[in-house]
């Protein structure tokens, strides 16, 4: 396990980047969609 510290601006950037990444996938990448959604759910503020 890794721990990183992010400022509020950096956290917003990571959140936006993951959502943009998620939007690029279609139905064939269901495993990637699940992994990205699980990661987004771990972020504070969700």
PDBQT receptor file of N, H, CA, C and O in Angstrom, charges set to zero:
ATOM      1  N   UNK A   1       0.852  -1.176   0.000  1.00  0.00    +0.000 N 
ATOM      2  CA  UNK A   1       0.000   0.000   0.000  1.00  0.00    +0.000 C 
ATOM      3  C   UNK A   1       0.893   1.232   0.000  1.00  0.00    +0.000 C 
ATOM      4  O   UNK A   1       1.959   1.254   0.615  1.00  0.00    +0.000 OA
ATOM      5  N   UNK A   2       0.428   2.255  -0.705  1.00  0.00    +0.000 N 
ATOM      6  H   UNK A   2      -0.438   2.238  -1.204  1.00  0.00    +0.000 HD
ATOM      7  CA  UNK A   2       1.149   3.522  -0.792  1.00  0.00    +0.000 C 
ATOM      8  C   UNK A   2       0.263   4.634  -0.263  1.00  0.00    +0.000 C 
ATOM      9  O   UNK A   2      -0.959   4.591  -0.401  1.00  0.00    +0.000 OA
ATOM     10  N   UNK A   3       0.876   5.602   0.326  1.00  0.00    +0.000 N 
ATOM     11  H   UNK A   3       1.869   5.637   0.438  1.00  0.00    +0.000 HD
ATOM     12  CA  UNK A   3       0.161   6.776   0.812  1.00  0.00    +0.000 C 
ATOM     13  C   UNK A   3       0.752   8.005   0.152  1.00  0.00    +0.000 C 
ATOM     14  O   UNK A   3       1.970   8.184   0.127  1.00  0.00    +0.000 OA
ATOM     15  N   UNK A   4      -0.110   8.845  -0.380  1.00  0.00    +0.000 N 
ATOM     16  H   UNK A   4      -1.099   8.699  -0.361  1.00  0.00    +0.000 HD
ATOM     17  CA  UNK A   4       0.355  10.112  -0.944  1.00  0.00    +0.000 C 
ATOM     18  C   UNK A   4      -0.469  11.239  -0.336  1.00  0.00    +0.000 C 
ATOM     19  O   UNK A   4      -1.636  11.056   0.008  1.00  0.00    +0.000 OA
ATOM     20  N   UNK A   5       0.140  12.376  -0.213  1.00  0.00    +0.000 N 
ATOM     21  H   UNK A   5       1.089  12.524  -0.492  1.00  0.00    +0.000 HD
ATOM     22  CA  UNK A   5      -0.558  13.548   0.298  1.00  0.00    +0.000 C 
ATOM     23  C   UNK A   5      -0.831  14.483  -0.867  1.00  0.00    +0.000 C 
ATOM     24  O   UNK A   5       0.061  14.778  -1.662  1.00  0.00    +0.000 OA
ATOM     25  N   UNK A   6      -2.065  14.945  -0.962  1.00  0.00    +0.000 N 
ATOM     26  H   UNK A   6      -2.790  14.705  -0.316  1.00  0.00    +0.000 HD
ATOM     27  CA  UNK A   6      -2.468  15.841  -2.042  1.00  0.00    +0.000 C 
ATOM     28  C   UNK A   6      -3.096  17.094  -1.459  1.00  0.00    +0.000 C 
ATOM     29  O   UNK A   6      -3.793  17.043  -0.446  1.00  0.00    +0.000 OA
ATOM     30  N   UNK A   7      -2.840  18.220  -2.111  1.00  0.00    +0.000 N 
ATOM     31  H   UNK A   7      -2.273  18.262  -2.934  1.00  0.00    +0.000 HD
ATOM     32  CA  UNK A   7      -3.558  19.437  -1.751  1.00  0.00    +0.000 C 
ATOM     33  C   UNK A   7      -4.986  19.298  -2.286  1.00  0.00    +0.000 C 
ATOM     34  O   UNK A   7      -5.288  18.376  -3.043  1.00  0.00    +0.000 OA
ATOM     35  N   UNK A   8      -5.836  20.204  -1.893  1.00  0.00    +0.000 N 
ATOM     36  H   UNK A   8      -5.591  20.953  -1.278  1.00  0.00    +0.000 HD
ATOM     37  CA  UNK A   8      -7.224  20.165  -2.394  1.00  0.00    +0.000 C 
ATOM     38  C   UNK A   8      -7.247  20.300  -3.914  1.00  0.00    +0.000 C 
ATOM     39  O   UNK A   8      -8.016  19.616  -4.589  1.00  0.00    +0.000 OA
ATOM     40  N   UNK A   9      -6.409  21.177  -4.449  1.00  0.00    +0.000 N 
ATOM     41  H   UNK A   9      -5.785  21.733  -3.901  1.00  0.00    +0.000 HD
ATOM     42  CA  UNK A   9      -6.360  21.353  -5.906  1.00  0.00    +0.000 C 
ATOM     43  C   UNK A   9      -5.871  20.088  -6.601  1.00  0.00    +0.000 C 
ATOM     44  O   UNK A   9      -6.409  19.707  -7.641  1.00  0.00    +0.000 OA
ATOM     45  N   UNK A  10      -4.868  19.439  -6.044  1.00  0.00    +0.000 N 
ATOM     46  H   UNK A  10      -4.431  19.749  -5.199  1.00  0.00    +0.000 HD
ATOM     47  CA  UNK A  10      -4.357  18.199  -6.628  1.00  0.00    +0.000 C 
ATOM     48  C   UNK A  10      -5.398  17.095  -6.567  1.00  0.00    +0.000 C 
ATOM     49  O   UNK A  10      -5.528  16.312  -7.508  1.00  0.00    +0.000 OA
ATOM     50  N   UNK A  11      -6.142  17.026  -5.469  1.00  0.00    +0.000 N 
ATOM     51  H   UNK A  11      -6.036  17.662  -4.705  1.00  0.00    +0.000 HD
ATOM     52  CA  UNK A  11      -7.197  16.024  -5.338  1.00  0.00    +0.000 C 
ATOM     53  C   UNK A  11      -8.286  16.256  -6.382  1.00  0.00    +0.000 C 
ATOM     54  O   UNK A  11      -8.775  15.303  -6.987  1.00  0.00    +0.000 OA
ATOM     55  N   UNK A  12      -8.664  17.499  -6.595  1.00  0.00    +0.000 N 
ATOM     56  H   UNK A  12      -8.267  18.274  -6.103  1.00  0.00    +0.000 HD
ATOM     57  CA  UNK A  12      -9.669  17.822  -7.616  1.00  0.00    +0.000 C 
ATOM     58  C   UNK A  12      -9.165  17.430  -9.006  1.00  0.00    +0.000 C 
ATOM     59  O   UNK A  12      -9.930  16.932  -9.832  1.00  0.00    +0.000 OA
ATOM     60  N   UNK A  13      -7.878  17.658  -9.259  1.00  0.00    +0.000 N 
ATOM     61  H   UNK A  13      -7.256  18.063  -8.588  1.00  0.00    +0.000 HD
ATOM     62  CA  UNK A  13      -7.281  17.296 -10.539  1.00  0.00    +0.000 C 
ATOM     63  C   UNK A  13      -7.294  15.779 -10.745  1.00  0.00    +0.000 C 
ATOM     64  O   UNK A  13      -7.635  15.305 -11.829  1.00  0.00    +0.000 OA
ATOM     65  N   UNK A  14      -6.930  15.025  -9.724  1.00  0.00    +0.000 N 
ATOM     66  H   UNK A  14      -6.653  15.409  -8.844  1.00  0.00    +0.000 HD
ATOM     67  CA  UNK A  14      -6.955  13.556  -9.813  1.00  0.00    +0.000 C 
ATOM     68  C   UNK A  14      -8.375  13.074 -10.061  1.00  0.00    +0.000 C 
ATOM     69  O   UNK A  14      -8.599  12.197 -10.896  1.00  0.00    +0.000 OA
ATOM     70  N   UNK A  15      -9.317  13.634  -9.353  1.00  0.00    +0.000 N 
ATOM     71  H   UNK A  15      -9.134  14.346  -8.675  1.00  0.00    +0.000 HD
ATOM     72  CA  UNK A  15     -10.719  13.253  -9.501  1.00  0.00    +0.000 C 
ATOM     73  C   UNK A  15     -11.199  13.529 -10.929  1.00  0.00    +0.000 C 
ATOM     74  O   UNK A  15     -11.839  12.680 -11.550  1.00  0.00    +0.000 OA
ATOM     75  N   UNK A  16     -10.887  14.716 -11.441  1.00  0.00    +0.000 N 
ATOM     76  H   UNK A  16     -10.368  15.406 -10.937  1.00  0.00    +0.000 HD
ATOM     77  CA  UNK A  16     -11.299  15.081 -12.798  1.00  0.00    +0.000 C 
ATOM     78  C   UNK A  16     -10.616  14.187 -13.831  1.00  0.00    +0.000 C 
ATOM     79  O   UNK A  16     -11.240  13.775 -14.809  1.00  0.00    +0.000 OA
ATOM     80  N   UNK A  17      -9.342  13.890 -13.614  1.00  0.00    +0.000 N 
ATOM     81  H   UNK A  17      -8.835  14.224 -12.819  1.00  0.00    +0.000 HD
ATOM     82  CA  UNK A  17      -8.601  13.040 -14.551  1.00  0.00    +0.000 C 
ATOM     83  C   UNK A  17      -9.186  11.631 -14.584  1.00  0.00    +0.000 C 
ATOM     84  O   UNK A  17      -9.320  11.041 -15.655  1.00  0.00    +0.000 OA
ATOM     85  N   UNK A  18      -9.532  11.093 -13.426  1.00  0.00    +0.000 N 
ATOM     86  H   UNK A  18      -9.424  11.573 -12.555  1.00  0.00    +0.000 HD
ATOM     87  CA  UNK A  18     -10.121   9.751 -13.397  1.00  0.00    +0.000 C 
ATOM     88  C   UNK A  18     -11.475   9.726 -14.084  1.00  0.00    +0.000 C 
ATOM     89  O   UNK A  18     -11.794   8.773 -14.795  1.00  0.00    +0.000 OA
ATOM     90  N   UNK A  19     -12.271  10.763 -13.877  1.00  0.00    +0.000 N 
ATOM     91  H   UNK A  19     -12.012  11.537 -13.300  1.00  0.00    +0.000 HD
ATOM     92  CA  UNK A  19     -13.573  10.816 -14.561  1.00  0.00    +0.000 C 
ATOM     93  C   UNK A  19     -13.384  10.930 -16.079  1.00  0.00    +0.000 C 
ATOM     94  O   UNK A  19     -14.115  10.299 -16.842  1.00  0.00    +0.000 OA
ATOM     95  N   UNK A  20     -12.415  11.724 -16.516  1.00  0.00    +0.000 N 
ATOM     96  H   UNK A  20     -11.820  12.237 -15.897  1.00  0.00    +0.000 HD
ATOM     97  CA  UNK A  20     -12.146  11.839 -17.947  1.00  0.00    +0.000 C 
ATOM     98  C   UNK A  20     -11.676  10.496 -18.508  1.00  0.00    +0.000 C 
ATOM     99  O   UNK A  20     -12.099  10.089 -19.590  1.00  0.00    +0.000 OA
ATOM    100  N   UNK A  21     -10.812   9.821 -17.779  1.00  0.00    +0.000 N 
ATOM    101  H   UNK A  21     -10.468  10.152 -16.900  1.00  0.00    +0.000 HD
ATOM    102  CA  UNK A  21     -10.315   8.496 -18.172  1.00  0.00    +0.000 C 
ATOM    103  C   UNK A  21     -11.483   7.516 -18.268  1.00  0.00    +0.000 C 
ATOM    104  O   UNK A  21     -11.574   6.735 -19.216  1.00  0.00    +0.000 OA
ATOM    105  N   UNK A  22     -12.364   7.565 -17.289  1.00  0.00    +0.000 N 
ATOM    106  H   UNK A  22     -12.290   8.199 -16.519  1.00  0.00    +0.000 HD
ATOM    107  CA  UNK A  22     -13.531   6.688 -17.256  1.00  0.00    +0.000 C 
ATOM    108  C   UNK A  22     -14.432   6.924 -18.468  1.00  0.00    +0.000 C 
ATOM    109  O   UNK A  22     -14.967   5.974 -19.039  1.00  0.00    +0.000 OA
ATOM    110  N   UNK A  23     -14.596   8.170 -18.854  1.00  0.00    +0.000 N 
ATOM    111  H   UNK A  23     -14.161   8.942 -18.390  1.00  0.00    +0.000 HD
ATOM    112  CA  UNK A  23     -15.464   8.516 -19.986  1.00  0.00    +0.000 C 
ATOM    113  C   UNK A  23     -14.948   7.988 -21.317  1.00  0.00    +0.000 C 
ATOM    114  O   UNK A  23     -15.713   7.877 -22.275  1.00  0.00    +0.000 OA
ATOM    115  N   UNK A  24     -13.663   7.663 -21.391  1.00  0.00    +0.000 N 
ATOM    116  H   UNK A  24     -13.041   7.753 -20.613  1.00  0.00    +0.000 HD
ATOM    117  CA  UNK A  24     -13.059   7.189 -22.639  1.00  0.00    +0.000 C 
ATOM    118  C   UNK A  24     -13.287   5.708 -22.907  1.00  0.00    +0.000 C 
ATOM    119  O   UNK A  24     -12.976   5.233 -24.000  1.00  0.00    +0.000 OA
ATOM    120  N   UNK A  25     -13.815   4.971 -21.949  1.00  0.00    +0.000 N 
ATOM    121  H   UNK A  25     -14.067   5.357 -21.061  1.00  0.00    +0.000 HD
ATOM    122  CA  UNK A  25     -13.966   3.531 -22.109  1.00  0.00    +0.000 C 
ATOM    123  C   UNK A  25     -15.382   3.166 -22.515  1.00  0.00    +0.000 C 
ATOM    124  O   UNK A  25     -16.347   3.843 -22.162  1.00  0.00    +0.000 OA
ATOM    125  N   UNK A  26     -15.479   2.084 -23.260  1.00  0.00    +0.000 N 
ATOM    126  H   UNK A  26     -14.695   1.534 -23.546  1.00  0.00    +0.000 HD
ATOM    127  CA  UNK A  26     -16.771   1.568 -23.680  1.00  0.00    +0.000 C 
ATOM    128  C   UNK A  26     -17.128   0.325 -22.904  1.00  0.00    +0.000 C 
ATOM    129  O   UNK A  26     -16.570   0.061 -21.838  1.00  0.00    +0.000 OA
ATOM    130  N   UNK A  27     -18.050  -0.430 -23.436  1.00  0.00    +0.000 N 
ATOM    131  H   UNK A  27     -18.503  -0.216 -24.301  1.00  0.00    +0.000 HD
ATOM    132  CA  UNK A  27     -18.553  -1.605 -22.734  1.00  0.00    +0.000 C 
ATOM    133  C   UNK A  27     -17.563  -2.771 -22.746  1.00  0.00    +0.000 C 
ATOM    134  O   UNK A  27     -17.663  -3.661 -21.901  1.00  0.00    +0.000 OA
ATOM    135  N   UNK A  28     -16.617  -2.789 -23.676  1.00  0.00    +0.000 N 
ATOM    136  H   UNK A  28     -16.536  -2.067 -24.363  1.00  0.00    +0.000 HD
ATOM    137  CA  UNK A  28     -15.679  -3.906 -23.749  1.00  0.00    +0.000 C 
ATOM    138  C   UNK A  28     -14.682  -3.900 -22.601  1.00  0.00    +0.000 C 
ATOM    139  O   UNK A  28     -14.077  -4.930 -22.303  1.00  0.00    +0.000 OA
ATOM    140  N   UNK A  29     -14.504  -2.767 -21.960  1.00  0.00    +0.000 N 
ATOM    141  H   UNK A  29     -14.996  -1.930 -22.203  1.00  0.00    +0.000 HD
ATOM    142  CA  UNK A  29     -13.522  -2.652 -20.880  1.00  0.00    +0.000 C 
ATOM    143  C   UNK A  29     -14.193  -2.643 -19.513  1.00  0.00    +0.000 C 
ATOM    144  O   UNK A  29     -13.872  -1.798 -18.677  1.00  0.00    +0.000 OA
ATOM    145  N   UNK A  30     -15.108  -3.556 -19.274  1.00  0.00    +0.000 N 
ATOM    146  H   UNK A  30     -15.369  -4.242 -19.953  1.00  0.00    +0.000 HD
ATOM    147  CA  UNK A  30     -15.871  -3.570 -18.022  1.00  0.00    +0.000 C 
ATOM    148  C   UNK A  30     -14.967  -3.696 -16.805  1.00  0.00    +0.000 C 
ATOM    149  O   UNK A  30     -15.240  -3.092 -15.767  1.00  0.00    +0.000 OA
ATOM    150  N   UNK A  31     -13.891  -4.474 -16.919  1.00  0.00    +0.000 N 
ATOM    151  H   UNK A  31     -13.669  -4.964 -17.762  1.00  0.00    +0.000 HD
ATOM    152  CA  UNK A  31     -12.985  -4.635 -15.784  1.00  0.00    +0.000 C 
ATOM    153  C   UNK A  31     -12.276  -3.322 -15.461  1.00  0.00    +0.000 C 
ATOM    154  O   UNK A  31     -12.064  -3.007 -14.290  1.00  0.00    +0.000 OA
ATOM    155  N   UNK A  32     -11.909  -2.558 -16.480  1.00  0.00    +0.000 N 
ATOM    156  H   UNK A  32     -12.080  -2.814 -17.432  1.00  0.00    +0.000 HD
ATOM    157  CA  UNK A  32     -11.262  -1.263 -16.262  1.00  0.00    +0.000 C 
ATOM    158  C   UNK A  32     -12.264  -0.285 -15.660  1.00  0.00    +0.000 C 
ATOM    159  O   UNK A  32     -11.924   0.470 -14.748  1.00  0.00    +0.000 OA
ATOM    160  N   UNK A  33     -13.484  -0.294 -16.160  1.00  0.00    +0.000 N 
ATOM    161  H   UNK A  33     -13.760  -0.907 -16.900  1.00  0.00    +0.000 HD
ATOM    162  CA  UNK A  33     -14.522   0.584 -15.620  1.00  0.00    +0.000 C 
ATOM    163  C   UNK A  33     -14.739   0.319 -14.136  1.00  0.00    +0.000 C 
ATOM    164  O   UNK A  33     -14.836   1.256 -13.344  1.00  0.00    +0.000 OA
ATOM    165  N   UNK A  34     -14.816  -0.949 -13.759  1.00  0.00    +0.000 N 
ATOM    166  H   UNK A  34     -14.738  -1.710 -14.402  1.00  0.00    +0.000 HD
ATOM    167  CA  UNK A  34     -15.008  -1.299 -12.345  1.00  0.00    +0.000 C 
ATOM    168  C   UNK A  34     -13.835  -0.825 -11.495  1.00  0.00    +0.000 C 
ATOM    169  O   UNK A  34     -14.036  -0.294 -10.403  1.00  0.00    +0.000 OA
ATOM    170  N   UNK A  35     -12.616  -1.010 -11.986  1.00  0.00    +0.000 N 
ATOM    171  H   UNK A  35     -12.452  -1.441 -12.874  1.00  0.00    +0.000 HD
ATOM    172  CA  UNK A  35     -11.430  -0.612 -11.226  1.00  0.00    +0.000 C 
ATOM    173  C   UNK A  35     -11.361   0.903 -11.040  1.00  0.00    +0.000 C 
ATOM    174  O   UNK A  35     -11.040   1.383  -9.953  1.00  0.00    +0.000 OA
ATOM    175  N   UNK A  36     -11.662   1.650 -12.094  1.00  0.00    +0.000 N 
ATOM    176  H   UNK A  36     -11.923   1.260 -12.977  1.00  0.00    +0.000 HD
ATOM    177  CA  UNK A  36     -11.627   3.112 -12.000  1.00  0.00    +0.000 C 
ATOM    178  C   UNK A  36     -12.729   3.607 -11.075  1.00  0.00    +0.000 C 
ATOM    179  O   UNK A  36     -12.494   4.504 -10.265  1.00  0.00    +0.000 OA
ATOM    180  N   UNK A  37     -13.920   3.044 -11.179  1.00  0.00    +0.000 N 
ATOM    181  H   UNK A  37     -14.111   2.316 -11.838  1.00  0.00    +0.000 HD
ATOM    182  CA  UNK A  37     -15.014   3.431 -10.292  1.00  0.00    +0.000 C 
ATOM    183  C   UNK A  37     -14.682   3.127  -8.835  1.00  0.00    +0.000 C 
ATOM    184  O   UNK A  37     -15.016   3.917  -7.951  1.00  0.00    +0.000 OA
ATOM    185  N   UNK A  38     -14.035   2.003  -8.572  1.00  0.00    +0.000 N 
ATOM    186  H   UNK A  38     -13.764   1.362  -9.290  1.00  0.00    +0.000 HD
ATOM    187  CA  UNK A  38     -13.634   1.658  -7.207  1.00  0.00    +0.000 C 
ATOM    188  C   UNK A  38     -12.601   2.640  -6.686  1.00  0.00    +0.000 C 
ATOM    189  O   UNK A  38     -12.635   3.017  -5.515  1.00  0.00    +0.000 OA
ATOM    190  N   UNK A  39     -11.678   3.059  -7.551  1.00  0.00    +0.000 N 
ATOM    191  H   UNK A  39     -11.651   2.753  -8.502  1.00  0.00    +0.000 HD
ATOM    192  CA  UNK A  39     -10.665   4.034  -7.154  1.00  0.00    +0.000 C 
ATOM    193  C   UNK A  39     -11.297   5.385  -6.864  1.00  0.00    +0.000 C 
ATOM    194  O   UNK A  39     -10.946   6.031  -5.877  1.00  0.00    +0.000 OA
ATOM    195  N   UNK A  40     -12.212   5.817  -7.699  1.00  0.00    +0.000 N 
ATOM    196  H   UNK A  40     -12.497   5.292  -8.501  1.00  0.00    +0.000 HD
ATOM    197  CA  UNK A  40     -12.912   7.087  -7.478  1.00  0.00    +0.000 C 
ATOM    198  C   UNK A  40     -13.660   7.043  -6.158  1.00  0.00    +0.000 C 
ATOM    199  O   UNK A  40     -13.683   8.034  -5.429  1.00  0.00    +0.000 OA
ATOM    200  N   UNK A  41     -14.266   5.919  -5.841  1.00  0.00    +0.000 N 
ATOM    201  H   UNK A  41     -14.247   5.113  -6.433  1.00  0.00    +0.000 HD
ATOM    202  CA  UNK A  41     -15.017   5.790  -4.601  1.00  0.00    +0.000 C 
ATOM    203  C   UNK A  41     -14.129   5.924  -3.367  1.00  0.00    +0.000 C 
ATOM    204  O   UNK A  41     -14.612   6.299  -2.299  1.00  0.00    +0.000 OA
ATOM    205  N   UNK A  42     -12.849   5.626  -3.498  1.00  0.00    +0.000 N 
ATOM    206  H   UNK A  42     -12.456   5.322  -4.365  1.00  0.00    +0.000 HD
ATOM    207  CA  UNK A  42     -11.920   5.740  -2.371  1.00  0.00    +0.000 C 
ATOM    208  C   UNK A  42     -11.482   7.175  -2.108  1.00  0.00    +0.000 C 
ATOM    209  O   UNK A  42     -10.980   7.486  -1.027  1.00  0.00    +0.000 OA
ATOM    210  N   UNK A  43     -11.672   8.052  -3.095  1.00  0.00    +0.000 N 
ATOM    211  H   UNK A  43     -12.079   7.799  -3.972  1.00  0.00    +0.000 HD
ATOM    212  CA  UNK A  43     -11.225   9.437  -2.929  1.00  0.00    +0.000 C 
ATOM    213  C   UNK A  43     -12.107  10.174  -1.936  1.00  0.00    +0.000 C 
ATOM    214  O   UNK A  43     -13.322   9.974  -1.916  1.00  0.00    +0.000 OA
ATOM    215  N   UNK A  44     -11.511  11.022  -1.115  1.00  0.00    +0.000 N 
ATOM    216  H   UNK A  44     -10.525  11.185  -1.132  1.00  0.00    +0.000 HD
ATOM    217  CA  UNK A  44     -12.307  11.829  -0.190  1.00  0.00    +0.000 C 
ATOM    218  C   UNK A  44     -13.257  12.753  -0.942  1.00  0.00    +0.000 C 
ATOM    219  O   UNK A  44     -12.956  13.193  -2.052  1.00  0.00    +0.000 OA
ATOM    220  N   UNK A  45     -14.374  13.037  -0.351  1.00  0.00    +0.000 N 
ATOM    221  H   UNK A  45     -14.619  12.679   0.550  1.00  0.00    +0.000 HD
ATOM    222  CA  UNK A  45     -15.326  13.963  -0.944  1.00  0.00    +0.000 C 
ATOM    223  C   UNK A  45     -16.330  13.311  -1.863  1.00  0.00    +0.000 C 
ATOM    224  O   UNK A  45     -17.050  14.007  -2.579  1.00  0.00    +0.000 OA
ATOM    225  N   UNK A  46     -16.397  11.992  -1.863  1.00  0.00    +0.000 N 
ATOM    226  H   UNK A  46     -15.812  11.426  -1.282  1.00  0.00    +0.000 HD
ATOM    227  CA  UNK A  46     -17.371  11.289  -2.704  1.00  0.00    +0.000 C 
ATOM    228  C   UNK A  46     -18.538  10.828  -1.882  1.00  0.00    +0.000 C 
ATOM    229  O   UNK A  46     -19.464  10.216  -2.413  1.00  0.00    +0.000 OA
TER     230      UNK A  46
